[in-house]
Amino acid sequence: MRTLTLLTFIVGALSAQAQFEIDSFVYDSEYDDSKFPIIRSSENPQAAELINIVLHHYALEKVYEEEDENRFENVFPPEGEFHGADDFSYNITANNDRYFSVSITCAYTGAYTEYHTQYFNFDAKTGQPIQLSDMFGLSAMYDLADWVSSSIHEQIVSYMNNIDLEDPEGYGQEQYELYAECAEWYVEPQSLSEEYYFLTDSSITFVKGRCSNHMMAALDELWEFYEEYSLVELQSMMSDDGIALMFREQLNYNHVTVPVGKVLKGKIAGKYPITMIVKHSYGDSYYGVYWYDKVKQPIKLSGELDDAAYVHFTEEVNDKTTGKFDLQVMQGGKLDGEWKNMDGTKTFDITLMIAK
């Protein structure tokens, strides 16, 4: 069995610095500046493109195009309004020949303004997103959730024990009640998000949200929780694909499951190239988006997985249902089936694969 050591990561980090080059797309405004990462690679441009596709889709609600002077147009507040996202910034925590990890933060204004961070982790060989379940199996995910929840519970209880309940300003009791409710939540293991984690050259950090809502935020001294573990420490818990990632090898995606979060490529009727990204909603429900590569206009998808391992999507354009996909879920992240228009007069074969 191959063994990860600290030396593995030190040598890897020294020999593979700056696997990708990063350009910043900057928008200067009267109130604040926004900066967004554009990923480049002369040696692996396809991987860089897939990373850009994912970042633009999730953070900017756009289909990535190399030349685009209006990258923020779908998320910035309309002129004269406040609702929307702005003040974008990013932070890169890993850029080696195994994986690439970046977080993107923005200020989102609805009824009030809150800063929100999204975390993105990618296979450096292919540019595909790395879900937590790519690295760890179900049993390991449960054990990790137990570790993280127990640690957070201990932190909260420790802080509660030092709260001054006789605070003359009267905030001590409110703060204690805030954390008591939160501590109760973490008595049992809380599942880990597929996306809320980030990698460094030698560690993984799981991110859990704060105890407070907006109204109680002023009382929250603990804020978000960051639980860091050495990747060497977690080797025995990793799946085959997790180990492959650490050793710069191809991930196989051998399990038969809907390829959630991956960038899928295929051709409708063998001649119309499309790109699709699927997300899991809850239970057997899924949603996503696809676009024709030539047109680059996103088309919304929503659907369900049936007992026969077929996922059925309906597509929507301008609030009108225009077609549907019936796709069999196959090994290796493959979706195979057909697209039909709504009256059934047109039917085309389609096979989608995880882009590599």
ABEGO torsion letter per residue (X at the ends): XBBBBAAAAAAAAAAABGABBBBBBBBBBAABBBBBBBBBBAABAAAAAAAAAAAAAAAAGBBBBABBAAAAAAABBBBGBABEBBGBBBBBABBBAABBBBBBBBBBBBABBBBBBBBBBBBAAAGBBBBAAAABBAAAAAAAAAAAAAAAAAAAAAAAAABBAABAAGAAAAAAAAAAAAAAAAABBBBBBAABBBBBAABBBBBBBBABBAAAAAABAAEBBBBBBBAAAAAAABBAAAAAAAAGBBBAGABBBBBBGBBBBBBBGGABBBBBBBBBABEABBBEBBBBAAAGBBBBBBBBBBAAGBBBBBBBBGGBBABBBBBBBBBGGBBBEBBBBAAGABBBBBBBBBBX
